[in-house]
């Protein structure tokens, strides 16, 4: 009996760490499986709504990361939680910002609640298998630095294998133990 309880308990714990299977609609009203975004690598999934100013500030960095790490299989997926009353303003806003990431809609906040979110912005870091690596609630300036370090940590094998990598911001994150004032030319 104890063995059965342990197995059941460990199964429940492992399920909590996994991204729930969900189908959401994109801004073109097409149904999208959230797991399709994990096919080539890890992802960050953020939740936001139009009246949330910290959400909008965070999305600037998320767009940058989506572009910067896309060639390594990384994606940002943005989930809007505006309800039907305000949703008609979401697409014009997204189009005006020209975001590089996909925006999905969760008007009843069902997926939002399934992942344990309570406030926006809410962000989850997910590996390629769908395991939730980390969760972030709220946004303060500087949070993007920690998030980029998490992304680089997840993408380490792909980044280290890239012999054409010239982005110095990524190179510095790959070599955190090297003092910043030492350059290869100064030795």
N, C-alpha and C positions, 0 to 999 in steps of 0.2 A: 504493500500500500504506500509506504514512504517513497519507494522508488518511482511509483506512478505519479505521486505529487511533485517530486523533483523534476521529472521529465516534463510534466504539464507546466510547472512554473518556469522552467528554462525556455520552453516553447513560447510562452506568453511574453517573456522578457525579450526574446529575439524578435518577435513580431513587432514589438513597440519600437525597435530600432530600425525597422524597415519602412520605406516610403509606402504609404497605402496605395494600392492600385486604384487609379482614378481616371475617368475620361472627362475632359473639360472642353469647352468650345473656345476657339481662337476668335480673333476680331472679324474674320471672314465667315464666322458661324459654322466652321468645320469642326467636327469632333476630333480631339487629339488625346491619345493615350499618354499619360505623364511619363511612362517608361520609355517611350520612343525617343525622348530627349537624352536618355542615358546610353544609347546604342554605341556611341563612339568614345565615351568617356564620362567623367564626373560632371556634376552640375550644381549650380546654386539656384535655389527656387526662392523667390521673394514674394511677399504678399503686401499689397498696398491698396490705397484708395485715393481718389482725387483730392480730397480735402486735407490729406496728410502731407504737410510740408517736409518733415524728416524723410518720408518715403521718397519724395521727389529728389531730395538731395542725395540720398543713397543711390538712386537709379542712375545718376550721372556716372558714378564709379562702376556700377554694375555693367553699364554699357561699355565702358572702357575695358573692363576685364573680359567681357564677352568677345570683344574684337581682338584684344591682345593674346588671348589663349585659345581662340577658336581652332587654329591650325593643329593644336594638340588634342582636339576632341572635347574640350571643355565648352559648356554652354551655360548661359543664364536663361532661366525661364521665369517670366514675371506673371504673377497671378493677381488680377485685379478683383477686389471684393466689393466694388460699388454695386448697389442694388439696382433694380430696374428703373427706379426713379431718376438716378443720376448716370446710369450707364451710357446714355446717348452722348455724353460729353467725353467719354473715355477714348474712343477711337480718334476724334479730332486732336485731343491732347497728345496721344502717342504718336500720331502722324506728324504733328508739329515738332516733336523732339527727334524724330528720325532714329529711334532706338534700333540697335542691331539685333536685339533679342526678340523672341516670340512672346506675345502677351496673350494670356488665357483669361477666361472669365469664370469667377466663382461667386455669382450673385447672391447665393443663399449662405455663403461662407461654410459650406459643408466640408470641403477639402481643408480649408483653413482650420476648422475645429479638429478634423481627423489627425492632423499633424501636431496638435497640442498648442496651437497658437492662441493667444489671448489679446495681443495688441499689435498694431501695425506701426512701423514696418516690422515684419517678421521674416526671418531668412533662415533657410536650412541648407546645409552643405551635404550633398549626397554623392556617394561613390558610384561607380559604373554598375554595380550590382543592385543599387537601390538602398544601401545601408545609409542611414542618417548618421553622418560623422559629427556634426555640430549644429547647434541652433543659436540664433541671435535674435533678441527682442529689442526693439527700439533702434535708434541710430544717433550717434554723436560723432562730430568731426573727429577723425582719427581712427574710427572703427574700420575704415576701408583698408588701412595699413595692415591690421591684424587679419582681415579677411583675405587680402592678397597673399599673405604668408601661408594661410591655410590652403589656398588654391595651389600655390607653388608646391607645398608639401604633398598634396594629392597628385600633382602632375609631375613629380620629381623624375620618374623613369623616362617619360617622354621628353622632358626638358633637357635632361642630361644626355640623352641620345641625339639631340639636335646639334649637329656639327656646324650648322649655319647660324646659330643663335648669336645675335649681335646687340640685342636690347639690354643695355647696361642695368636697367632697373631689375630685370629678371636675373641677370648674372649676379648682382649683389645679393639678391634673395637666395640664390643657390649656394653662395659662399658666405654665410653669415659670420664665420669665425675670422675672416680676414679683416683687419682694421681698415676703416674707410680711407685713411690718409696714405695707405701704401698702395701704389700702383705698380704694375709689372715693370714700367720704365724706371722707377725710382730704385730698383735693387741693383 
